[in-house]
Amino acid sequence: MRCSEMSKMLTAKEIAPGAMITEPGSAMKFETGDWRSFRPVLDREKYIDCLTCWIFCPDDSIIAKDGKMEGFRLSHCKGCGICARNCPKNAIRMEPEGV
C-alpha cells in the first residue's frame, strides 16, 4: 500500500460495526444444525452422566439437567463429534445423518 492510499483509509471509529451480539443469549435463537452430515447417538448403557460432553460441546447441544444428560439439542448440533471424541466411556458415537 502506498503512503498516499493510507491517508484515505478509514479509522476504526469510522468503520461500521459488524458481527455484533447485541443481546445476551441471542445465539439460542439461531438453529444451525440443519447442515450437519453426522449426528451424535447416545448409548445409555455406557453413559455415566459425567457431562464431559457438555463441557466440551462448542454449540451448547448437550441438554443437561440436575447433573444428568437428557439428550442432544440437534437444532444446534453441527455434527463435529467433539462430544464423542471426549467421552471417557465411548458412550457417544457419530452416525451419518439420515440413517
Secondary structure in CASP SS format (residue, H / E / C, confidence):
PFRMAT SS
TARGET T0000
AUTHOR 0000-0000-0000
METHOD secondary structure of the structure
MODEL  1
M C 1.00
R C 1.00
C H 1.00
S H 1.00
E H 1.00
M H 1.00
S C 1.00
K C 1.00
M C 1.00
L C 1.00
T C 1.00
A C 1.00
K C 1.00
E C 1.00
I C 1.00
A C 1.00
P C 1.00
G C 1.00
A C 1.00
M C 1.00
I C 1.00
T C 1.00
E C 1.00
P C 1.00
G C 1.00
S H 1.00
A H 1.00
M H 1.00
K H 1.00
F C 1.00
E C 1.00
T C 1.00
G H 1.00
D H 1.00
W H 1.00
R C 1.00
S C 1.00
F E 1.00
R E 1.00
P E 1.00
V E 1.00
L E 1.00
D C 1.00
R C 1.00
E C 1.00
K C 1.00
Y C 1.00
I C 1.00
D C 1.00
C C 1.00
L C 1.00
T H 1.00
C H 1.00
W H 1.00
I H 1.00
F H 1.00
C C 1.00
P C 1.00
D C 1.00
D C 1.00
S C 1.00
I E 1.00
I E 1.00
A E 1.00
K E 1.00
D C 1.00
G C 1.00
K E 1.00
M E 1.00
E E 1.00
G E 1.00
F E 1.00
R C 1.00
L C 1.00
S C 1.00
H C 1.00
C C 1.00
K C 1.00
G C 1.00
C C 1.00
G C 1.00
I H 1.00
C H 1.00
A H 1.00
R H 1.00
N H 1.00
C C 1.00
P C 1.00
K C 1.00
N C 1.00
A C 1.00
I E 1.00
R E 1.00
M E 1.00
E E 1.00
P E 1.00
E C 1.00
G C 1.00
V C 1.00
END
